Amino acid sequence: MALETELETFRRELPALLTDPARRGKFVLIHGEAVVGCFATFDDALAAGYDRLGLSPFLVKEVTDHEEPRYFSRNLRCPT
């Protein structure tokens, strides 16, 4: 399954993330078994993921007790 490692990392790290008031409600960028960063908005985390990791798989998740589903597509730019 795609992003299996990243989802497992998020589930493992979520309790600690929720105890930090500075991270609650923010968005974490996860690559493999590492939390790469924490960002104020989903768009900031997504942009950082593409900037830092390119097309390598990564996950952006909100640090929250109750998650709302999000829908998006890749924002790919065609070379000119």
C-alpha positions as YAML, in Angstrom:
chain: A
units: angstrom
residues:
- id: 1
  name: MET
  ca: [0.00, 0.00, 0.00]
- id: 2
  name: ALA
  ca: [1.27, 3.48, -0.84]
- id: 3
  name: LEU
  ca: [2.39, 5.62, 2.11]
- id: 4
  name: GLU
  ca: [2.06, 2.70, 4.54]
- id: 5
  name: THR
  ca: [5.30, 3.63, 6.32]
- id: 6
  name: GLU
  ca: [4.32, 7.30, 6.52]
- id: 7
  name: LEU
  ca: [0.88, 6.49, 7.94]
- id: 8
  name: GLU
  ca: [2.45, 4.20, 10.53]
- id: 9
  name: THR
  ca: [4.92, 6.95, 11.46]
- id: 10
  name: PHE
  ca: [2.07, 9.45, 11.84]
- id: 11
  name: ARG
  ca: [0.06, 7.09, 14.06]
- id: 12
  name: ARG
  ca: [3.13, 6.41, 16.21]
- id: 13
  name: GLU
  ca: [4.04, 10.12, 16.57]
- id: 14
  name: LEU
  ca: [0.50, 11.53, 16.93]
- id: 15
  name: PRO
  ca: [0.19, 11.17, 20.73]
- id: 16
  name: ALA
  ca: [3.41, 13.15, 21.26]
- id: 17
  name: LEU
  ca: [2.43, 15.73, 18.64]
- id: 18
  name: LEU
  ca: [-0.94, 16.27, 20.33]
- id: 19
  name: THR
  ca: [0.70, 17.01, 23.68]
- id: 20
  name: ASP
  ca: [2.65, 19.92, 22.15]
- id: 21
  name: PRO
  ca: [0.33, 22.98, 22.00]
- id: 22
  name: ALA
  ca: [2.57, 24.57, 19.36]
- id: 23
  name: ARG
  ca: [1.87, 21.66, 16.97]
- id: 24
  name: ARG
  ca: [-1.81, 21.01, 17.64]
- id: 25
  name: GLY
  ca: [-3.85, 22.11, 14.62]
- id: 26
  name: LYS
  ca: [-0.73, 22.41, 12.46]
- id: 27
  name: PHE
  ca: [0.26, 20.14, 9.57]
- id: 28
  name: VAL
  ca: [3.18, 17.72, 9.68]
- id: 29
  name: LEU
  ca: [5.21, 16.60, 6.71]
- id: 30
  name: ILE
  ca: [6.24, 12.96, 6.96]
- id: 31
  name: HIS
  ca: [8.70, 11.06, 4.77]
- id: 32
  name: GLY
  ca: [9.38, 7.43, 5.61]
- id: 33
  name: GLU
  ca: [9.87, 7.12, 9.35]
- id: 34
  name: ALA
  ca: [10.64, 10.80, 9.93]
- id: 35
  name: VAL
  ca: [8.57, 13.86, 10.73]
- id: 36
  name: VAL
  ca: [10.30, 16.31, 8.39]
- id: 37
  name: GLY
  ca: [8.58, 19.47, 9.62]
- id: 38
  name: CYS
  ca: [5.53, 21.16, 11.05]
- id: 39
  name: PHE
  ca: [3.70, 23.92, 9.16]
- id: 40
  name: ALA
  ca: [0.89, 26.38, 9.80]
- id: 41
  name: THR
  ca: [-1.17, 25.37, 6.75]
- id: 42
  name: PHE
  ca: [-1.75, 22.33, 4.59]
- id: 43
  name: ASP
  ca: [-0.57, 24.27, 1.52]
- id: 44
  name: ASP
  ca: [2.69, 25.27, 3.25]
- id: 45
  name: ALA
  ca: [3.39, 21.66, 4.20]
- id: 46
  name: LEU
  ca: [2.53, 20.42, 0.71]
- id: 47
  name: ALA
  ca: [4.77, 23.02, -0.94]
- id: 48
  name: ALA
  ca: [7.63, 22.14, 1.43]
- id: 49
  name: GLY
  ca: [7.16, 18.47, 0.58]
- id: 50
  name: TYR
  ca: [7.50, 19.10, -3.14]
- id: 51
  name: ASP
  ca: [10.43, 21.51, -2.60]
- id: 52
  name: ARG
  ca: [12.36, 19.16, -0.30]
- id: 53
  name: LEU
  ca: [11.33, 15.73, -1.59]
- id: 54
  name: GLY
  ca: [10.31, 16.26, -5.20]
- id: 55
  name: LEU
  ca: [8.15, 13.39, -6.39]
- id: 56
  name: SER
  ca: [9.26, 11.01, -3.62]
- id: 57
  name: PRO
  ca: [6.30, 9.79, -1.58]
- id: 58
  name: PHE
  ca: [5.43, 11.95, 1.43]
- id: 59
  name: LEU
  ca: [2.45, 12.52, 3.65]
- id: 60
  name: VAL
  ca: [0.89, 15.70, 5.04]
- id: 61
  name: LYS
  ca: [-1.44, 15.23, 8.01]
- id: 62
  name: GLU
  ca: [-3.11, 17.59, 10.45]
- id: 63
  name: VAL
  ca: [-2.23, 17.21, 14.12]
- id: 64
  name: THR
  ca: [-5.75, 16.80, 15.50]
- id: 65
  name: ASP
  ca: [-7.91, 14.45, 17.55]
- id: 66
  name: HIS
  ca: [-10.55, 14.36, 14.80]
- id: 67
  name: GLU
  ca: [-9.51, 14.39, 11.16]
- id: 68
  name: GLU
  ca: [-11.66, 15.75, 8.36]
- id: 69
  name: PRO
  ca: [-11.16, 14.19, 4.89]
- id: 70
  name: ARG
  ca: [-9.30, 16.34, 2.35]
- id: 71
  name: TYR
  ca: [-9.32, 16.01, -1.41]
- id: 72
  name: PHE
  ca: [-6.62, 17.35, -3.72]
- id: 73
  name: SER
  ca: [-4.62, 16.56, -6.80]
- id: 74
  name: ARG
  ca: [-0.94, 16.98, -7.51]
- id: 75
  name: ASN
  ca: [0.06, 20.47, -8.53]
- id: 76
  name: LEU
  ca: [2.51, 19.50, -11.25]
- id: 77
  name: ARG
  ca: [4.05, 22.04, -13.57]
- id: 78
  name: CYS
  ca: [4.85, 21.06, -17.12]
- id: 79
  name: PRO
  ca: [8.34, 21.96, -18.34]
- id: 80
  name: THR
  ca: [8.38, 24.61, -21.04]
...
